């Protein structure tokens, strides 16, 4: 079921292969949670991981999406790139 959900997420990426192939399944899941407005603390709680782990995933997502500038809001960027039904 999770694999199907992840495939649906990947299929809905506006940028197609660029983002889907660069992010791991966990990073895609966290990216969708960020896009949906969850805080890092909420994500950590829901996934049963530490806050520092979420922060590391966020940092890796930003790096893989080439968002090295702090001026770019990750939530806004993901909202414009991830398409949902």
Residue pairs with C-beta under 8 A, 6 or more apart in sequence:
6 25
6 28
6 29
9 28
9 29
9 32
9 82
10 20
10 28
12 82
12 83
12 84
12 85
13 19
13 20
13 81
13 82
13 83
14 80
14 81
14 82
14 83
15 81
19 65
19 81
20 28
22 64
22 65
23 31
23 61
23 64
23 65
26 57
27 57
27 60
27 61
27 64
29 47
30 43
30 47
30 54
30 57
30 58
30 61
31 61
31 78
31 82
32 78
32 82
33 42
33 43
33 46
34 43
34 58
34 61
34 74
34 75
34 78
35 75
35 78
35 79
35 82
35 84
37 75
38 46
40 51
40 54
40 55
40 58
41 51
41 54
43 49
43 54
44 50
44 51
44 53
44 54
47 54
58 74
61 74
62 68
62 72
62 74
65 77
67 74
67 77
